[in-house]
C-alpha cells in the first residue's frame, strides 16, 4: 500500500491514501481492528481537524465503516 504526501499551493503538506489497496486491506482486518481504527482515526481528526493527515484519517474511517457494514449485510 503506497501512500503519498504532496504539497498544495499554500505550501501545506497533505497525505493521500491508496484507496484500492486500503479497501483490500480492510477485508483482512478483524472487526476489532476495524473498530479500533475508526476510533483512533476519529480521535486524530478531532484533535487536529486541519492537519495534513485529516483527509487520510477520514478515508480510513470511511473504508473501515464500509467493511463493517458489508459484513453486517
C-alpha positions in Angstrom: 0.0 0.0 0.0 1.6 3.2 -1.1 0.5 6.5 0.4 1.8 9.8 -0.9 2.5 13.2 0.6 2.0 16.2 -1.6 2.4 20.0 -1.1 -0.6 22.2 -2.0 -0.5 25.7 -3.4 -0.3 27.2 0.1 2.8 25.1 0.9 0.9 22.8 3.2 1.6 19.1 3.1 -1.3 16.6 2.7 -1.2 12.8 2.9 -3.3 10.8 0.5 -4.3 7.2 0.7 -4.0 4.4 -1.9 -7.8 3.8 -2.0 -7.9 0.4 -3.7 -5.1 -1.0 -1.5 -6.7 0.2 1.7 -10.1 -1.2 0.8 -8.4 -4.5 0.1 -6.6 -4.3 3.5 -9.9 -3.8 5.4 -11.1 -7.1 4.1 -8.3 -8.8 6.0 -8.8 -6.9 9.3 -10.8 -8.3 12.2 -13.9 -6.5 13.4 -12.0 -5.4 16.5 -9.2 -3.9 14.3 -11.7 -2.1 12.2 -13.5 -0.6 15.2 -10.1 0.4 16.8 -9.0 2.1 13.5 -12.3 4.0 13.4 -11.9 5.1 17.0 -8.2 6.0 16.6 -8.6 7.9 13.3 -11.7 9.8 14.6 -9.7 10.9 17.6 -6.8 12.1 15.5 -9.2 14.1 13.3 -10.9 15.6 16.3 -7.5 16.6 17.8 -6.2 18.1 14.6 -9.0 18.6 12.1 -6.9 20.7 9.7 -3.8 18.6 10.0 -2.0 17.2 6.9 -3.4 13.7 7.6 -7.0 14.7 8.3 -8.2 13.6 4.9 -6.3 10.3 5.2 -7.9 9.6 8.5 -11.4 10.4 7.1 -10.8 7.9 4.3 -9.7 5.3 6.9 -12.9 5.8 8.9 -15.0 5.6 5.8 -13.4 2.4 4.4 -13.4 0.6 7.8 -17.1 1.6 8.4 -17.9 0.4 4.8 -16.3 -3.0 5.6 -18.2 -3.4 8.8 -21.4 -2.6 7.0 -20.6 -5.1 4.3 -20.1 -7.8 6.8 -23.3 -7.0 8.6 -25.4 -7.3 5.5 
